């Protein structure tokens, strides 16, 4: 138990040692330690200020980005409206052109039908005339088979020509 007993000599030397260490620390180490702590506090404060400034800058950038995004959306919407108008105009123009083309085709078809109709009528008239001439020839050949009948018909036609 001798270790637990407090001896005056030991207490004196320990106090003296502590005082010397305290004096040496206060004389040589206290100022650099305090200076280091103060510098550390200043660097932490500067870092906090820089972080705060960065946070403010980020907020400004975010607001700027949101504004740019809004502008981009407005421009996109304007382009979409313009594209829709252009699409509608192109469709309407194509519809008008198609209508005009259809009308032109119909008119051409009507003209072609009219020409074909006239050609058919003329062909029919020519065929009717040819058939009529053939029939007349056959009738005349039959009626004029004898000489007396030919003479009477000739006389009759001459009389009619003189009257007209």
Secondary structure, 3 states (H helix, E strand, C coil): CCCCCCCHHHHHHHHHHHHHHHHHHHHHHHHHHHHHHHHHHHHHHHHHHHHHHHHHHHHHHHHHHHHHHHHHHHHHHHHHHHHHHHHHHHHHHHHHHHHHHHHHHHHHHHHHHHHHHHHHHHHHHHHHHHHHHHHHHHHHHHHCCCHHHHHHHHHHHHHHHHHC
